[in-house]
């Protein structure tokens, strides 16, 4: 009988637990933008929801901007609490995009906890996201003003450049751990494989297999109770990454 082992996390958790993400349609897996919308500036246009090259799942939001534009989603928050925004992005240059998220009071007026944008992490410290040709995780946190009732989780893209966004999350700091650990402990697999990788998943997930030098050799969306055909893999050591769209964990396996 094959032995099974719980996965151990070797990378930072990319998102938070089920039910704690304030953002709806965080990975655009509905195939549409809603309830995200163009904004918050006048004349801003919606990004394209594309089914090519997503960070996880099938879809991501993409801009090939011709002018300054952006999109956002307004979520409810509690004043004086600290919130975290996490997302994955790609940017064609170091001036292609930035996060530009703002707390608002009950009247919908912006309320700030810093003196200006240069000290506001939710406004990228008045800077841009670093250039990133591959999917890159970005995480920021910011205390809410005491009068804050909502938060515009917002992004800007700039003309003549391209940017992509996926797996966007917003949550109260400190609400992360329990369900992520639960997912990590529930994902199990056989660490010695021959013709197939048998994997026990609590939910449908993306399973990527890499060589030890980082080359992707297999990528599958795996249903609960399924396995992955590994007949084409050469004998050796591989890294298996499991991503449910909210948490990513990795395990080493050996192909015999």
C-alpha positions in Angstrom: 0.0 0.0 0.0 1.3 3.4 -0.9 2.0 5.9 1.9 0.4 9.3 1.9 1.8 12.5 3.4 0.3 15.9 4.2 1.7 18.7 2.0 3.9 21.2 3.7 4.0 24.8 2.6 7.2 26.0 1.0 5.9 29.3 -0.3 4.0 32.1 1.3 0.2 31.6 1.4 -1.1 33.4 -1.7 -4.5 34.1 -0.4 -6.8 33.5 2.6 -9.4 31.0 3.7 -12.8 30.4 2.2 -15.4 32.9 3.4 -12.9 35.5 4.7 -12.1 37.1 1.4 -14.2 40.3 1.1 -13.8 40.4 -2.6 -16.3 38.6 -4.8 -15.1 36.9 -8.1 -11.6 37.4 -7.0 -10.1 35.3 -9.8 -12.6 36.2 -12.5 -13.7 32.6 -12.7 -17.2 33.6 -13.6 -15.7 34.5 -17.0 -16.9 38.1 -16.5 -15.8 41.2 -14.6 -18.9 41.8 -12.4 -19.1 42.8 -9.6 -15.8 44.5 -10.4 -16.3 47.7 -12.5 -14.4 50.2 -14.4 -13.2 53.1 -12.2 -12.7 54.8 -10.0 -11.6 57.6 -12.4 -13.9 59.3 -14.9 -13.7 57.6 -18.3 -12.0 54.5 -17.1 -12.7 51.3 -19.1 -13.1 47.7 -18.0 -10.2 45.3 -18.4 -10.6 42.3 -20.7 -11.4 39.1 -18.8 -9.2 36.6 -20.7 -9.1 32.8 -20.7 -5.4 32.7 -21.7 -2.5 32.5 -19.2 -4.3 33.0 -15.9 -2.3 32.7 -12.7 -4.7 30.0 -11.4 -7.9 28.7 -12.8 -9.0 29.8 -16.3 -9.4 33.6 -16.3 -7.6 36.8 -15.4 -8.1 40.5 -16.0 -5.9 42.1 -18.7 -5.3 45.7 -19.8 -3.5 46.8 -23.0 -4.1 50.4 -22.0 -4.2 53.3 -24.4 -4.7 55.9 -21.6 -4.9 55.9 -17.8 -7.6 53.5 -16.7 -8.6 51.1 -13.9 -11.1 48.9 -12.2 -12.3 48.4 -8.6 -14.7 46.7 -6.2 -16.1 48.3 -3.1 -16.2 46.1 0.0 -17.5 46.7 3.5 -14.9 47.2 6.3 -14.8 48.1 10.0 -13.2 51.4 11.1 -9.8 51.2 12.9 -9.2 47.6 11.8 -6.2 46.7 9.6 -6.9 45.2 6.2 -4.6 43.3 3.8 -4.8 43.3 0.0 -3.1 40.5 -1.9 -3.0 39.9 -5.6 -1.0 38.4 -8.4 0.0 40.6 -11.3 2.1 41.0 -14.5 3.3 44.4 -15.7 5.1 45.3 -18.9 7.2 48.0 -17.2 7.8 49.7 -13.9 5.2 52.3 -14.8 2.4 50.1 -16.2 0.2 49.7 -13.2 -0.4 50.2 -9.5 -2.8 49.5 -6.7 -4.9 52.6 -5.8 -7.2 51.5 -3.0 -9.0 54.0 -0.7 -11.1 53.7 2.5 -14.4 55.6 2.5 -16.8 56.8 5.2 -20.6 56.2 5.3 -21.1 59.1 2.9 -18.7 57.6 0.3 -16.0 60.2 0.9 -12.4 59.2 1.1 -10.9 59.0 4.6 -7.1 58.6 4.9 -4.9 57.3 7.7 -1.7 58.9 6.3 -0.8 62.4 5.3 -0.4 61.7 1.6 0.0 59.0 -1.0 3.7 58.7 -0.4 3.1 57.1 2.9 0.0 55.1 1.9 0.7 51.4 1.1 -2.8 51.0 -0.4 -1.8 53.7 -2.9 1.5 52.1 -3.7 3.4 54.8 -1.7 2.6 56.9 -4.8 4.8 54.6 -6.9 4.1 51.9 -9.4 4.2 48.1 -9.2 7.6 46.7 -10.2 7.9 45.3 -13.8 7.0 41.6 -13.8 7.1 39.4 -16.9 5.8 36.4 -14.9 3.0 36.3 -12.4 4.2 38.0 -9.2 2.5 38.2 -5.8 2.0 41.6 -4.1 0.8 42.1 -0.6 0.1 45.3 1.4 -1.7 46.1 4.6 -3.1 49.4 5.9 -5.1 50.4 9.0 -8.5 51.8 8.3 -9.5 55.3 9.4 -11.8 55.2 12.4 -14.7 56.5 10.3 -14.1 54.0 7.4 -17.1 51.9 6.4 -15.9 50.6 3.0 -12.8 50.1 0.9 -12.4 50.5 -2.8 -10.1 47.7 -3.8 -8.8 49.4 -6.9 -6.1 49.2 -9.5 -4.8 51.6 -12.2 -3.2 50.8 -15.5 -1.4 53.3 -17.7 -1.4 54.1 -21.4 0.9 52.3 -23.9 1.6 49.4 -21.5 0.1 46.1 -20.5 -0.8 44.7 -17.1 -2.7 41.6 -15.8 -4.4 40.8 -12.5 -5.6 37.6 -10.9 -6.5 36.1 -7.5 -7.3 39.4 -5.8 -8.1 39.3 -2.1 -8.9 41.7 0.7 -9.4 40.7 4.3 -9.0 41.8 7.9 -5.5 41.1 9.2 -5.4 38.1 11.5 -8.3 36.2 10.0 -6.1 34.1 7.7 -4.7 31.0 9.3 -7.2 28.4 10.3 -8.8 27.4 7.0 -5.5 27.6 5.1 -3.9 25.2 7.5 -7.0 23.0 7.1 -6.6 22.9 3.3 -2.9 22.2 3.6 -3.5 19.3 6.0 -6.3 17.8 3.8 -4.3 17.7 0.6 -2.5 14.4 0.4 -0.6 12.5 -2.3 1.6 9.5 -2.9 5.2 10.7 -2.8 6.5 7.7 -4.7 4.9 7.6 -8.1 5.0 5.4 -11.2 2.3 5.8 -13.9 0.0 8.2 -12.0 0.0 10.7 -9.2 -2.8 9.8 -6.8 -3.9 13.0 -5.0 -6.6 13.6 -2.4 -8.1 17.1 -2.7 -10.8 18.7 -0.6 -11.7 21.0 -3.5 -11.0 21.2 -7.3 -7.5 22.6 -7.6 -4.7 23.4 -10.1 -1.9 20.9 -9.8 1.4 21.8 -11.5 4.5 19.5 -11.6 7.9 21.0 -11.9 11.4 19.6 -12.3 13.8 20.5 -9.5 15.3 23.3 -11.6 11.8 24.9 -12.0 10.7 23.7 -15.4 6.9 23.2 -15.7 6.3 19.7 -17.1 2.6 19.2 -16.3 -0.4 21.4 -15.4 -3.9 20.1 -14.7 -7.2 21.3 -13.2 -7.9 18.3 -11.0 -11.3 17.3 -9.6 -11.8 15.8 -6.2 -11.1 12.0 -6.4 -9.1 12.3 -9.6 -5.4 11.4 -10.4 -2.8 12.6 -12.9 -1.2 10.5 -15.5 2.6 10.6 -15.1 3.6 8.0 -17.6 5.4 10.6 -19.7 7.6 11.8 -16.9 11.2 10.6 -16.7 12.5 9.0 -13.5 13.6 11.5 -11.0 12.6 14.1 -8.4 9.8 16.6 -9.0 8.0 19.3 -7.1 4.2 19.2 -7.1 2.4 22.5 -6.5 -1.3 22.5 -5.5 -3.3 25.7 -5.8 -7.0 26.0 -4.9 -7.2 29.6 -5.9 -6.8 30.7 -2.2 -3.8 28.7 -0.9 -0.8 27.1 -2.6 1.3 24.3 -1.1 4.1 22.2 -2.5 5.4 18.6 -2.1 8.4 16.8 -3.4 7.7 13.4 -5.2 9.9 10.8 -6.7 9.1 9.1 -10.1 10.3 5.5 -10.1 
